[in-house]
């Protein structure tokens, strides 16, 4: 009886050892810092960086929903190969509607960056038109292949031979225009062009401080003034846009107070930590030197 029980114990131990050996090691995701089995991880083809499929899916979906029309790069900040997600990888991560949106955004960006292509300025058409001009900075007539409208390659208004383009401000959608040309300068127009990249932007609600999703340029919706460096929104304190931000005076003051508080806090942190870092720098250097010496001793071959 004792021999049988011993045999069972040995068999059980052998089974547990075999099961431990067959378990696959867990892999840590660099985004959520959690450990998962290999079947729940995704390895990028170009750079071989590994992330959990859930985090990678959320990362790609967020970029597409924010209007990303560029190539989606590896989420690892220190990616050694600066990897880029392939279209086939994106198709495996997101649903069909988001994949179609991403492809459309990429196509629109390609047209915007291609000097030989542009969109028809008619709102009802928006067909892709080819520019035959050799110099993209010179105005040339462009004829839409769909609606046969002839327009200027620079300002997108009706072709004006012998006249300069009116580039005092980007063109806006005319409210009472039957042909739909972007020729109005109405400050209340619902659709305008970004002053920097000239992409069309529609405003249906919100304040007058606008940010272009294409080039991240911040400007005033009414006068298209540059607001990139106006963190206190002083533009709306005077001039034609005074009190037209769309927020109450109390909310503007609260926003400025928050900005001042953040700047003061950062300055205080730098002021406090600077002398501490100077005092602690000898100790840090000693610790680094000790760790280097210990590594060298550990890697040194044993003497015979």
DACORBEL-V217485 format. One record per residue. N is the residue number from 1. PHI is phi in radians with two decimals (none if undefined). NEAR is the number of other ideal C-beta (glycine too) atoms within 12 Angstrom. Layout:
BEGIN
n=(N/N)
phi=(PHI/PHI)
near=(NEAR/NEAR)
END
This chain:
BEGIN
n=(1/2/3/4/5/6/7/8/9/10/11/12/13/14/15/16/17/18/19/20/21/22/23/24/25/26/27/28/29/30/31/32/33/34/35/36/37/38/39/40/41/42/43/44/45/46/47/48/49/50/51/52/53/54/55/56/57/58/59/60/61/62/63/64/65/66/67/68/69/70/71/72/73/74/75/76/77/78/79/80/81/82/83/84/85/86/87/88/89/90/91/92/93/94/95/96/97/98/99/100/101/102/103/104/105/106/107/108/109/110/111/112/113/114/115/116/117/118/119/120/121/122/123/124/125/126/127/128/129/130/131/132/133/134/135/136/137/138/139/140/141/142/143/144/145/146/147/148/149/150/151/152/153/154/155/156/157/158/159/160/161/162/163/164/165/166/167/168/169/170/171/172/173/174/175/176/177/178/179/180/181/182/183/184/185/186/187/188/189/190/191/192/193/194/195/196/197/198/199/200/201/202/203/204/205/206/207/208/209/210/211/212/213/214/215/216/217/218/219/220/221/222/223/224/225/226/227/228/229/230/231/232/233/234/235/236/237/238/239/240/241/242/243/244/245/246/247/248/249/250/251/252/253/254/255/256/257/258/259/260/261/262/263/264/265/266/267/268/269/270/271/272/273/274/275/276/277/278/279/280/281/282/283/284/285/286/287/288/289/290/291/292/293/294/295/296/297/298/299/300/301/302/303/304)
phi=(none/-1.13/-1.15/-1.14/-1.12/-1.09/-1.11/-1.12/-1.12/-1.11/-1.13/-1.13/-1.08/-1.09/-1.15/-1.16/-1.13/-1.12/-1.16/-1.16/-1.22/-1.44/-1.19/-1.42/-1.21/-1.36/-2.06/-1.54/-1.36/-1.36/-1.66/-1.73/1.06/-1.82/-1.73/-2.38/-1.25/-1.01/-1.27/-1.79/-1.95/-2.22/-1.80/-1.25/-1.20/-1.41/-2.04/1.14/-1.28/-2.04/-2.41/-1.23/-1.07/-1.13/-1.11/-1.14/-1.13/-1.12/-1.11/-1.19/-1.07/-1.11/-1.12/-1.18/-1.15/-1.44/1.57/-1.23/-1.92/-1.63/-1.16/-1.55/-1.55/-1.08/-1.22/-1.26/-1.12/-1.82/-1.08/-1.14/-1.91/0.85/-1.14/-2.23/-1.27/-1.35/-1.07/-1.16/-1.20/-1.12/-1.12/-1.40/-1.75/-2.00/-1.21/-1.13/-1.19/-1.23/-1.10/-1.13/-1.10/-1.10/-1.13/-1.18/-1.13/-1.11/-1.13/-1.12/-1.16/-1.07/-1.14/-1.14/-1.56/-1.55/-1.20/-1.68/-2.32/-2.74/-1.63/-1.14/-1.27/-1.25/-1.09/-1.34/-1.91/1.04/-1.31/-1.42/-2.04/-1.78/-1.73/-1.60/-1.20/-1.26/-1.82/-1.24/-1.57/-1.82/-1.18/-2.54/-1.29/-2.22/-1.95/-1.24/-1.26/-1.61/-1.88/1.08/-1.34/-1.86/-2.45/-1.45/-1.27/-1.67/-1.70/1.15/-1.47/-0.98/-1.02/-2.22/-1.11/1.42/-2.12/-1.37/-1.26/-1.51/-1.86/-1.11/-2.70/-1.05/-1.33/-2.20/-1.33/-1.35/-1.23/-1.82/-1.56/-1.42/-1.48/1.39/-1.26/-1.51/-2.18/-1.63/-1.99/-1.20/-1.22/-1.69/-1.07/-1.33/-2.23/-2.40/-1.86/-1.08/-1.11/-1.73/-1.86/1.13/-1.38/-1.29/-2.27/-1.92/-2.00/-1.93/-2.91/1.70/-1.44/-1.50/-1.45/-1.95/-2.23/-1.28/-1.25/-1.39/-2.05/1.09/-1.46/-1.82/-2.65/-1.47/-1.17/-1.39/-1.95/1.10/-1.25/-1.23/-2.06/-1.05/-1.81/-1.68/-1.25/-1.66/0.96/-1.25/-1.05/-1.64/-1.60/-2.70/1.47/-1.18/-1.73/-1.09/1.06/-1.95/-1.14/1.82/-2.05/-1.25/-1.09/-1.14/-1.18/-1.14/-1.11/-1.13/-1.10/-1.16/-1.12/-1.12/-1.09/-1.09/-1.10/-1.13/-1.10/-1.13/-1.11/-1.10/-1.12/-1.16/-1.10/-1.12/-1.14/-1.37/-1.37/-1.06/-1.15/-1.12/-1.15/-1.14/-1.24/-1.52/-1.05/-1.08/-1.13/-1.11/-1.11/-1.12/-1.10/-1.14/-1.13/-1.13/-1.14/-1.14/-1.16/-1.17/-1.13/-1.13/-1.14/-1.19/-1.52/-1.22/-1.12/-1.13/-1.36/-1.62)
near=(7/8/9/10/11/12/13/14/14/14/14/14/14/14/14/14/13/12/12/12/11/10/12/15/13/16/23/19/29/27/26/20/12/17/17/25/16/18/12/23/28/31/25/33/19/22/23/16/32/28/35/30/27/19/27/35/28/21/33/38/23/20/28/31/18/20/23/29/26/22/22/33/23/31/31/26/11/12/20/13/15/17/25/22/37/19/20/13/29/34/20/20/32/30/17/13/13/25/24/17/24/34/21/18/28/24/18/27/23/20/24/25/20/17/20/19/24/33/32/31/38/29/28/17/21/21/23/21/32/21/29/17/20/11/13/18/13/16/26/27/24/33/23/30/15/15/21/14/28/24/35/33/33/29/29/38/32/27/23/21/12/9/13/14/25/21/18/12/26/34/34/37/30/24/18/12/22/11/23/26/31/37/31/26/23/20/21/18/28/20/27/33/35/30/29/21/21/28/30/27/32/20/26/9/10/14/25/31/32/35/24/30/25/26/24/18/26/27/32/33/38/30/26/32/28/19/30/20/13/21/17/20/32/21/31/31/17/12/14/15/26/18/19/24/29/21/19/13/16/10/16/26/17/15/24/23/15/16/19/16/14/15/16/14/14/14/14/13/14/14/13/14/15/14/11/14/16/12/12/14/15/12/14/15/13/13/14/14/14/14/14/14/14/13/12/12/12/11/10/10/8/7/4/3)
END
